[in-house]
Amino acid sequence: MIAIKDNIAEVELQIAAACQHAHRKPDEVTLLAVSKTKPIEMLEQAYNAGQRNFGESYVQEAVEKITALQSKSDIFWHFIGPIQTNKTKLIASHFSWVHSIDRIKVAKRLNEHRSNQDTPLNICLQVNISGEETKSGVLPQDLPALLSVVETCDNLCLRGLMAIPEKNASQASFIEMQTLFATLKKQYPTMDTLSMGMSGDLQLAINAGSTLVRVGSAIFGSRN
């Protein structure tokens, strides 16, 4: 049996050590438990260990979990996967956060479908910082056009940027994201989140100012 409570404690220690190395405070970095493909029982164990932020990538599976755990009203559900436009209604209706917006059409659809909610949808724009053809994300030079549309969306709250640098990326890619984030924060006051870093590159991400790291297998075991 996977000791999820112990795994979370170990990841939090890793985050604290990375923050110390980067001369930052551990409470500046939020742990997002990537729970896609994992059963509800595992999420409940993580919740009982104090975890409150969960990341999902598959809409139908996520909606089932959100519905089953709706009594735990202090959970923040984050959608972190690629977004199909025909799924935007479900995403807008069920999630607190969306990290993977990279197209104008998707932003407009989420804004439209969020209109019946009391609170705006917290969003991050996904940046393809490494310019990989196979990876989702808006290229840095195309961000202004997307931002100009998001500014007009009353039901979206721009919270920051998300990136998945290429495998074995150098610190330079993370610093490039940090610089981009710092520049945009001056223009968009609601921006406070740099969603960057996973199990293998926590230190690089935290060095470069990440405020949210996405960790799955180190908490829940290898993906099903």
C-alpha atoms as an extended CHARMM CRD file, in Angstrom:
* protein
*
       224  EXT
         1         1  MET       CA              0.0000000000        0.0000000000        0.0000000000  PROA      1               0.0000000000
         2         2  ILE       CA              1.3410000000        3.4370000000       -0.9550000000  PROA      2               0.0000000000
         3         3  ALA       CA              1.9550000000        5.6530000000        2.0850000000  PROA      3               0.0000000000
         4         4  ILE       CA              0.5560000000        8.8140000000        0.5480000000  PROA      4               0.0000000000
         5         5  LYS       CA              0.8240000000       10.8270000000        3.7590000000  PROA      5               0.0000000000
         6         6  ASP       CA              4.5270000000        9.9900000000        3.9930000000  PROA      6               0.0000000000
         7         7  ASN       CA              5.0390000000       10.7540000000        0.3050000000  PROA      7               0.0000000000
         8         8  ILE       CA              3.4780000000       14.1970000000        0.6590000000  PROA      8               0.0000000000
         9         9  ALA       CA              5.6790000000       14.8990000000        3.6800000000  PROA      9               0.0000000000
        10        10  GLU       CA              8.7590000000       13.8560000000        1.6830000000  PROA      10              0.0000000000
        11        11  VAL       CA              7.8240000000       16.1050000000       -1.2610000000  PROA      11              0.0000000000
        12        12  GLU       CA              7.2220000000       19.0100000000        1.1000000000  PROA      12              0.0000000000
        13        13  LEU       CA             10.6970000000       18.4510000000        2.5510000000  PROA      13              0.0000000000
        14        14  GLN       CA             12.1360000000       18.5420000000       -0.9790000000  PROA      14              0.0000000000
        15        15  ILE       CA             10.3010000000       21.8030000000       -1.6550000000  PROA      15              0.0000000000
        16        16  ALA       CA             11.5670000000       23.2790000000        1.6170000000  PROA      16              0.0000000000
        17        17  ALA       CA             15.1580000000       22.2610000000        0.7720000000  PROA      17              0.0000000000
        18        18  ALA       CA             14.8600000000       23.7370000000       -2.7200000000  PROA      18              0.0000000000
        19        19  CYS       CA             13.4880000000       26.9670000000       -1.2470000000  PROA      19              0.0000000000
        20        20  GLN       CA             16.3320000000       27.1630000000        1.2450000000  PROA      20              0.0000000000
        21        21  HSD       CA             18.8300000000       26.7160000000       -1.6040000000  PROA      21              0.0000000000
        22        22  ALA       CA             17.0650000000       29.4980000000       -3.5450000000  PROA      22              0.0000000000
        23        23  HSD       CA             16.8380000000       31.7770000000       -0.4700000000  PROA      23              0.0000000000
        24        24  ARG       CA             13.0550000000       31.6310000000       -0.5160000000  PROA      24              0.0000000000
        25        25  LYS       CA             10.4070000000       30.7600000000        2.0680000000  PROA      25              0.0000000000
        26        26  PRO       CA              8.6600000000       27.3590000000        1.6770000000  PROA      26              0.0000000000
        27        27  ASP       CA              5.2310000000       28.9850000000        1.9930000000  PROA      27              0.0000000000
        28        28  GLU       CA              5.9130000000       30.8340000000       -1.2720000000  PROA      28              0.0000000000
        29        29  VAL       CA              5.4870000000       27.5440000000       -3.1770000000  PROA      29              0.0000000000
        30        30  THR       CA              2.1970000000       25.6180000000       -3.4190000000  PROA      30              0.0000000000
        31        31  LEU       CA              2.2110000000       21.8580000000       -3.9610000000  PROA      31              0.0000000000
        32        32  LEU       CA             -0.2780000000       20.7420000000       -6.6060000000  PROA      32              0.0000000000
        33        33  ALA       CA             -0.9050000000       16.9920000000       -6.3320000000  PROA      33              0.0000000000
        34        34  VAL       CA             -1.3790000000       15.6510000000       -9.8630000000  PROA      34              0.0000000000
        35        35  SER       CA             -4.0760000000       13.0620000000       -9.3020000000  PROA      35              0.0000000000
        36        36  LYS       CA             -5.0620000000       12.1510000000      -12.8720000000  PROA      36              0.0000000000
        37        37  THR       CA             -5.7510000000        8.4170000000      -13.3320000000  PROA      37              0.0000000000
        38        38  LYS       CA             -5.6960000000        7.8920000000       -9.5550000000  PROA      38              0.0000000000
        39        39  PRO       CA             -8.7240000000        6.4960000000       -7.6750000000  PROA      39              0.0000000000
        40        40  ILE       CA            -10.8110000000        8.5910000000       -5.3160000000  PROA      40              0.0000000000
        41        41  GLU       CA             -9.5400000000        6.6080000000       -2.3200000000  PROA      41              0.0000000000
        42        42  MET       CA             -6.0210000000        7.9060000000       -2.9620000000  PROA      42              0.0000000000
        43        43  LEU       CA             -7.2530000000       11.4850000000       -3.2070000000  PROA      43              0.0000000000
        44        44  GLU       CA             -9.0640000000       11.0530000000        0.1030000000  PROA      44              0.0000000000
        45        45  GLN       CA             -5.8300000000        9.8420000000        1.7130000000  PROA      45              0.0000000000
        46        46  ALA       CA             -4.0210000000       12.9050000000        0.3630000000  PROA      46              0.0000000000
        47        47  TYR       CA             -6.8270000000       15.1590000000        1.5820000000  PROA      47              0.0000000000
        48        48  ASN       CA             -6.6360000000       13.6040000000        5.0600000000  PROA      48              0.0000000000
        49        49  ALA       CA             -2.8950000000       14.3480000000        5.0040000000  PROA      49              0.0000000000
        50        50  GLY       CA             -3.6780000000       18.0360000000        4.4740000000  PROA      50              0.0000000000
        51        51  GLN       CA             -3.4540000000       18.2980000000        0.6790000000  PROA      51              0.0000000000
        52        52  ARG       CA             -5.9870000000       20.7280000000       -0.7820000000  PROA      52              0.0000000000
        53        53  ASN       CA             -4.8660000000       21.4170000000       -4.3690000000  PROA      53              0.0000000000
        54        54  PHE       CA             -5.3850000000       18.6540000000       -6.9470000000  PROA      54              0.0000000000
        55        55  GLY       CA             -4.5330000000       18.6500000000      -10.6510000000  PROA      55              0.0000000000
        56        56  GLU       CA             -6.5000000000       16.7130000000      -13.2660000000  PROA      56              0.0000000000
        57        57  SER       CA             -6.0780000000       16.3480000000      -17.0380000000  PROA      57              0.0000000000
        58        58  TYR       CA             -8.9970000000       14.1730000000      -18.1620000000  PROA      58              0.0000000000
        59        59  VAL       CA            -12.3040000000       16.0010000000      -17.9770000000  PROA      59              0.0000000000
        60        60  GLN       CA            -14.7990000000       13.1620000000      -17.5830000000  PROA      60              0.0000000000
        61        61  GLU       CA            -12.6950000000       11.3770000000      -14.9680000000  PROA      61              0.0000000000
        62        62  ALA       CA            -12.1590000000       14.6400000000      -13.1020000000  PROA      62              0.0000000000
        63        63  VAL       CA            -15.8630000000       15.5310000000      -13.0300000000  PROA      63              0.0000000000
        64        64  GLU       CA            -16.6230000000       12.1590000000      -11.4350000000  PROA      64              0.0000000000
        65        65  LYS       CA            -14.0400000000       12.8160000000       -8.7080000000  PROA      65              0.0000000000
        66        66  ILE       CA            -15.1850000000       16.3920000000       -8.1350000000  PROA      66              0.0000000000
        67        67  THR       CA            -18.7830000000       15.2130000000       -7.7960000000  PROA      67              0.0000000000
        68        68  ALA       CA            -17.8400000000       12.3730000000       -5.4400000000  PROA      68              0.0000000000
        69        69  LEU       CA            -15.7820000000       14.7000000000       -3.2300000000  PROA      69              0.0000000000
        70        70  GLN       CA            -18.0480000000       17.7500000000       -3.3620000000  PROA      70              0.0000000000
        71        71  SER       CA            -18.6100000000       17.6190000000        0.4110000000  PROA      71              0.0000000000
        72        72  LYS       CA            -14.9370000000       18.6020000000        0.8060000000  PROA      72              0.0000000000
        73        73  SER       CA            -15.6040000000       22.1760000000       -0.1800000000  PROA      73              0.0000000000
        74        74  ASP       CA            -12.0860000000       23.4020000000        0.6120000000  PROA      74              0.0000000000
        75        75  ILE       CA            -10.5070000000       21.4610000000       -2.2720000000  PROA      75              0.0000000000
        76        76  PHE       CA             -9.1870000000       23.5400000000       -5.1730000000  PROA      76              0.0000000000
        77        77  TRP       CA             -9.4560000000       21.6500000000       -8.4560000000  PROA      77              0.0000000000
        78        78  HSD       CA             -6.9480000000       22.5990000000      -11.1670000000  PROA      78              0.0000000000
        79        79  PHE       CA             -7.3100000000       21.5640000000      -14.8100000000  PROA      79              0.0000000000
        80        80  ILE       CA             -3.8030000000       21.1250000000      -16.2050000000  PROA      80              0.0000000000
        81        81  GLY       CA             -4.2630000000       19.1690000000      -19.4500000000  PROA      81              0.0000000000
        82        82  PRO       CA             -4.8500000000       20.0850000000      -23.0890000000  PROA      82              0.0000000000
        83        83  ILE       CA             -8.2640000000       21.6810000000      -23.6050000000  PROA      83              0.0000000000
        84        84  GLN       CA            -10.7160000000       20.5420000000      -26.2590000000  PROA      84              0.0000000000
        85        85  THR       CA            -13.2570000000       23.2460000000      -27.0510000000  PROA      85              0.0000000000
        86        86  ASN       CA            -16.1540000000       20.7860000000      -26.6490000000  PROA      86              0.0000000000
        87        87  LYS       CA            -15.0620000000       20.2560000000      -23.0170000000  PROA      87              0.0000000000
        88        88  THR       CA            -14.9080000000       23.9220000000      -22.0150000000  PROA      88              0.0000000000
        89        89  LYS       CA            -18.3890000000       23.9430000000      -20.4580000000  PROA      89              0.0000000000
        90        90  LEU       CA            -17.5480000000       21.0860000000      -18.0930000000  PROA      90              0.0000000000
        91        91  ILE       CA            -14.1850000000       22.6410000000      -17.2140000000  PROA      91              0.0000000000
        92        92  ALA       CA            -15.6780000000       26.0810000000      -16.5410000000  PROA      92              0.0000000000
        93        93  SER       CA            -18.4330000000       24.5820000000      -14.3970000000  PROA      93              0.0000000000
        94        94  HSD       CA            -16.3420000000       22.2950000000      -12.2100000000  PROA      94              0.0000000000
        95        95  PHE       CA            -12.8370000000       23.6990000000      -11.7570000000  PROA      95              0.0000000000
        96        96  SER       CA            -11.3850000000       26.5190000000       -9.6390000000  PROA      96              0.0000000000
        97        97  TRP       CA             -8.3150000000       26.8780000000      -11.8370000000  PROA      97              0.0000000000
        98        98  VAL       CA             -7.2550000000       26.2120000000      -15.4280000000  PROA      98              0.0000000000
        99        99  HSD       CA             -3.5130000000       26.2290000000      -16.1730000000  PROA      99              0.0000000000
       100       100  SER       CA             -3.4410000000       25.2800000000      -19.8370000000  PROA      100             0.0000000000
       101       101  ILE       CA             -5.0690000000       28.0730000000      -21.8380000000  PROA      101             0.0000000000
       102       102  ASP       CA             -3.1280000000       28.7130000000      -25.0290000000  PROA      102             0.0000000000
       103       103  ARG       CA             -5.7730000000       29.7370000000      -27.5750000000  PROA      103             0.0000000000
       104       104  ILE       CA             -8.1300000000       32.6810000000      -27.9380000000  PROA      104             0.0000000000
       105       105  LYS       CA            -11.0600000000       30.4060000000      -28.7960000000  PROA      105             0.0000000000
       106       106  VAL       CA            -10.5960000000       28.4210000000      -25.5840000000  PROA      106             0.0000000000
       107       107  ALA       CA            -10.4010000000       31.5790000000      -23.4540000000  PROA      107             0.0000000000
       108       108  LYS       CA            -13.6170000000       32.9290000000      -24.9720000000  PROA      108             0.0000000000
       109       109  ARG       CA            -15.4430000000       29.6270000000      -24.4880000000  PROA      109             0.0000000000
       110       110  LEU       CA            -14.3890000000       29.3070000000      -20.8490000000  PROA      110             0.0000000000
       111       111  ASN       CA            -15.4440000000       32.8960000000      -20.1990000000  PROA      111             0.0000000000
       112       112  GLU       CA            -18.8490000000       32.2880000000      -21.7770000000  PROA      112             0.0000000000
       113       113  HSD       CA            -19.4870000000       29.0800000000      -19.8330000000  PROA      113             0.0000000000
       114       114  ARG       CA            -18.3250000000       30.5670000000      -16.5020000000  PROA      114             0.0000000000
       115       115  SER       CA            -20.9900000000       33.2760000000      -16.6340000000  PROA      115             0.0000000000
       116       116  ASN       CA            -23.3710000000       31.3080000000      -14.3900000000  PROA      116             0.0000000000
       117       117  GLN       CA            -20.8030000000       30.9810000000      -11.5640000000  PROA      117             0.0000000000
       118       118  ASP       CA            -20.4890000000       33.3300000000       -8.6000000000  PROA      118             0.0000000000
       119       119  THR       CA            -16.7050000000       33.6280000000       -8.9120000000  PROA      119             0.0000000000
       120       120  PRO       CA            -14.4220000000       34.0840000000      -11.9230000000  PROA      120             0.0000000000
       121       121  LEU       CA            -12.2990000000       31.1900000000      -13.1350000000  PROA      121             0.0000000000
       122       122  ASN       CA             -8.6450000000       31.5100000000      -12.1120000000  PROA      122             0.0000000000
       123       123  ILE       CA             -6.4800000000       30.9820000000      -15.1740000000  PROA      123             0.0000000000
       124       124  CYS       CA             -2.8620000000       30.6120000000      -16.1910000000  PROA      124             0.0000000000
       125       125  LEU       CA             -1.7160000000       30.9210000000      -19.7810000000  PROA      125             0.0000000000
       126       126  GLN       CA              0.4260000000       28.0100000000      -20.9260000000  PROA      126             0.0000000000
       127       127  VAL       CA              3.6570000000       29.1460000000      -22.5960000000  PROA      127             0.0000000000
       128       128  ASN       CA              5.6420000000       26.8670000000      -24.8980000000  PROA      128             0.0000000000
       129       129  ILE       CA              8.9210000000       28.2380000000      -23.6030000000  PROA      129             0.0000000000
       130       130  SER       CA             11.0840000000       25.6330000000      -25.3510000000  PROA      130             0.0000000000
       131       131  GLY       CA              9.3510000000       26.0370000000      -28.7310000000  PROA      131             0.0000000000
       132       132  GLU       CA              8.6400000000       22.3140000000      -29.0280000000  PROA      132             0.0000000000
       133       133  GLU       CA              6.3970000000       21.4720000000      -31.9800000000  PROA      133             0.0000000000
       134       134  THR       CA              4.7600000000       18.5730000000      -30.1370000000  PROA      134             0.0000000000
       135       135  LYS       CA              3.9410000000       20.5620000000      -26.9990000000  PROA      135             0.0000000000
       136       136  SER       CA              0.9180000000       22.7080000000      -26.2070000000  PROA      136             0.0000000000
       137       137  GLY       CA              1.3290000000       26.3330000000      -25.2730000000  PROA      137             0.0000000000
       138       138  VAL       CA              1.4200000000       29.7660000000      -26.8260000000  PROA      138             0.0000000000
       139       139  LEU       CA              4.7920000000       31.0060000000      -28.0360000000  PROA      139             0.0000000000
       140       140  PRO       CA              6.0810000000       34.0100000000      -26.0490000000  PROA      140             0.0000000000
       141       141  GLN       CA              5.7860000000       36.3290000000      -29.0650000000  PROA      141             0.0000000000
       142       142  ASP       CA              2.0990000000       35.4020000000      -29.4330000000  PROA      142             0.0000000000
       143       143  LEU       CA              1.1900000000       36.0990000000      -25.7990000000  PROA      143             0.0000000000
       144       144  PRO       CA              0.1220000000       39.7430000000      -26.3260000000  PROA      144             0.0000000000
       145       145  ALA       CA             -2.7310000000       38.7630000000      -28.6540000000  PROA      145             0.0000000000
       146       146  LEU       CA             -4.0350000000       36.1750000000      -26.1870000000  PROA      146             0.0000000000
       147       147  LEU       CA             -3.6720000000       38.5730000000      -23.2570000000  PROA      147             0.0000000000
       148       148  SER       CA             -5.6150000000       41.2770000000      -25.0630000000  PROA      148             0.0000000000
       149       149  VAL       CA             -8.5900000000       38.8920000000      -25.3620000000  PROA      149             0.0000000000
       150       150  VAL       CA             -8.3260000000       37.6340000000      -21.7710000000  PROA      150             0.0000000000
       151       151  GLU       CA             -8.4920000000       41.2560000000      -20.5890000000  PROA      151             0.0000000000
       152       152  THR       CA            -12.0010000000       41.4890000000      -22.0490000000  PROA      152             0.0000000000
       153       153  CYS       CA            -13.2340000000       38.2960000000      -20.3340000000  PROA      153             0.0000000000
       154       154  ASP       CA            -15.0550000000       39.3390000000      -17.1550000000  PROA      154             0.0000000000
       155       155  ASN       CA            -15.5110000000       35.7600000000      -15.9540000000  PROA      155             0.0000000000
       156       156  LEU       CA            -11.8050000000       34.9280000000      -16.0650000000  PROA      156             0.0000000000
       157       157  CYS       CA             -9.1850000000       36.0800000000      -13.5560000000  PROA      157             0.0000000000
       158       158  LEU       CA             -5.6630000000       36.1020000000      -14.9670000000  PROA      158             0.0000000000
       159       159  ARG       CA             -3.4820000000       34.6220000000      -12.2300000000  PROA      159             0.0000000000
       160       160  GLY       CA             -0.3000000000       33.8160000000      -14.1060000000  PROA      160             0.0000000000
       161       161  LEU       CA              1.6590000000       31.6200000000      -16.4720000000  PROA      161             0.0000000000
       162       162  MET       CA              2.2740000000       27.8950000000      -16.7590000000  PROA      162             0.0000000000
       163       163  ALA       CA              5.1090000000       26.1220000000      -18.5420000000  PROA      163             0.0000000000
       164       164  ILE       CA              6.5340000000       22.6520000000      -19.0590000000  PROA      164             0.0000000000
       165       165  PRO       CA             10.1220000000       23.2170000000      -20.2270000000  PROA      165             0.0000000000
       166       166  GLU       CA             11.5610000000       20.4780000000      -22.4140000000  PROA      166             0.0000000000
       167       167  LYS       CA             13.0130000000       17.3900000000      -20.7660000000  PROA      167             0.0000000000
       168       168  ASN       CA             16.4750000000       18.0510000000      -19.3360000000  PROA      168             0.0000000000
       169       169  ALA       CA             16.0560000000       21.7760000000      -19.9600000000  PROA      169             0.0000000000
       170       170  SER       CA             18.7690000000       24.0150000000      -18.5870000000  PROA      170             0.0000000000
       171       171  GLN       CA             18.2060000000       26.6860000000      -15.9510000000  PROA      171             0.0000000000
       172       172  ALA       CA             18.0490000000       29.2040000000      -18.8230000000  PROA      172             0.0000000000
       173       173  SER       CA             14.5710000000       28.0680000000      -19.9120000000  PROA      173             0.0000000000
       174       174  PHE       CA             13.2520000000       28.5080000000      -16.3760000000  PROA      174             0.0000000000
       175       175  ILE       CA             14.8860000000       31.9220000000      -16.0440000000  PROA      175             0.0000000000
       176       176  GLU       CA             13.2930000000       32.9540000000      -19.3460000000  PROA      176             0.0000000000
       177       177  MET       CA              9.8820000000       32.1060000000      -17.8770000000  PROA      177             0.0000000000
       178       178  GLN       CA             10.7360000000       33.9980000000      -14.6880000000  PROA      178             0.0000000000
       179       179  THR       CA             11.6590000000       37.0950000000      -16.7120000000  PROA      179             0.0000000000
       180       180  LEU       CA              8.4840000000       36.8790000000      -18.8010000000  PROA      180             0.0000000000
       181       181  PHE       CA              6.3620000000       36.4820000000      -15.6760000000  PROA      181             0.0000000000
       182       182  ALA       CA              8.0460000000       39.4280000000      -13.9240000000  PROA      182             0.0000000000
       183       183  THR       CA              7.5020000000       41.6520000000      -16.9610000000  PROA      183             0.0000000000
       184       184  LEU       CA              3.8080000000       40.8020000000      -17.2710000000  PROA      184             0.0000000000
       185       185  LYS       CA              3.1650000000       41.1850000000      -13.5200000000  PROA      185             0.0000000000
       186       186  LYS       CA              3.8850000000       44.8930000000      -13.8800000000  PROA      186             0.0000000000
       187       187  GLN       CA              1.1020000000       45.1880000000      -16.4430000000  PROA      187             0.0000000000
       188       188  TYR       CA             -1.4330000000       42.7360000000      -14.9730000000  PROA      188             0.0000000000
       189       189  PRO       CA             -1.8170000000       43.2080000000      -11.1930000000  PROA      189             0.0000000000
       190       190  THR       CA             -3.8380000000       40.0070000000      -10.6390000000  PROA      190             0.0000000000
       191       191  MET       CA             -0.8820000000       37.8750000000      -11.7300000000  PROA      191             0.0000000000
       192       192  ASP       CA              0.7060000000       36.0650000000       -8.7850000000  PROA      192             0.0000000000
       193       193  THR       CA              1.2520000000       32.4970000000      -10.0010000000  PROA      193             0.0000000000
       194       194  LEU       CA              4.1020000000       30.9070000000      -11.9340000000  PROA      194             0.0000000000
       195       195  SER       CA              3.0660000000       27.2690000000      -12.3970000000  PROA      195             0.0000000000
       196       196  MET       CA              6.3270000000       25.5390000000      -13.2630000000  PROA      196             0.0000000000
       197       197  GLY       CA              8.2530000000       22.5200000000      -12.0820000000  PROA      197             0.0000000000
       198       198  MET       CA              7.6100000000       18.8160000000      -11.5740000000  PROA      198             0.0000000000
       199       199  SER       CA              9.3280000000       16.0040000000       -9.6650000000  PROA      199             0.0000000000
       200       200  GLY       CA             12.4370000000       16.0020000000      -11.8510000000  PROA      200             0.0000000000
       201       201  ASP       CA             13.0820000000       19.7400000000      -12.0070000000  PROA      201             0.0000000000
       202       202  LEU       CA             11.8010000000       21.1450000000       -8.7190000000  PROA      202             0.0000000000
       203       203  GLN       CA             15.0750000000       22.8170000000       -7.8820000000  PROA      203             0.0000000000
       204       204  LEU       CA             15.4350000000       24.5390000000      -11.2560000000  PROA      204             0.0000000000
       205       205  ALA       CA             11.8310000000       25.7810000000      -11.1120000000  PROA      205             0.0000000000
       206       206  ILE       CA             12.0340000000       27.0510000000       -7.5400000000  PROA      206             0.0000000000
       207       207  ASN       CA             15.3640000000       28.7270000000       -8.2940000000  PROA      207             0.0000000000
       208       208  ALA       CA             13.5210000000       30.6210000000      -11.0310000000  PROA      208             0.0000000000
       209       209  GLY       CA             10.6390000000       31.7990000000       -8.8570000000  PROA      209             0.0000000000
       210       210  SER       CA              8.0120000000       29.1160000000       -9.3940000000  PROA      210             0.0000000000
       211       211  THR       CA              5.1020000000       29.5720000000       -6.9960000000  PROA      211             0.0000000000
       212       212  LEU       CA              3.3610000000       26.2710000000       -7.7790000000  PROA      212             0.0000000000
       213       213  VAL       CA              4.8910000000       22.8710000000       -8.5420000000  PROA      213             0.0000000000
       214       214  ARG       CA              2.9920000000       19.9400000000      -10.0360000000  PROA      214             0.0000000000
       215       215  VAL       CA              3.8860000000       16.5430000000       -8.5410000000  PROA      215             0.0000000000
       216       216  GLY       CA              2.1550000000       13.2510000000       -9.2940000000  PROA      216             0.0000000000
       217       217  SER       CA              4.0930000000        9.9920000000       -9.1690000000  PROA      217             0.0000000000
       218       218  ALA       CA              6.1760000000       10.9790000000       -6.1300000000  PROA      218             0.0000000000
       219       219  ILE       CA              2.8910000000       11.2280000000       -4.2120000000  PROA      219             0.0000000000
       220       220  PHE       CA              0.6080000000        8.6300000000       -5.7670000000  PROA      220             0.0000000000
       221       221  GLY       CA              3.0360000000        6.2100000000       -7.4050000000  PROA      221             0.0000000000
       222       222  SER       CA              3.5690000000        5.6300000000      -11.1310000000  PROA      222             0.0000000000
       223       223  ARG       CA              0.7310000000        6.4840000000      -13.4840000000  PROA      223             0.0000000000
       224       224  ASN       CA             -1.8830000000        3.8180000000      -14.1810000000  PROA      224             0.0000000000
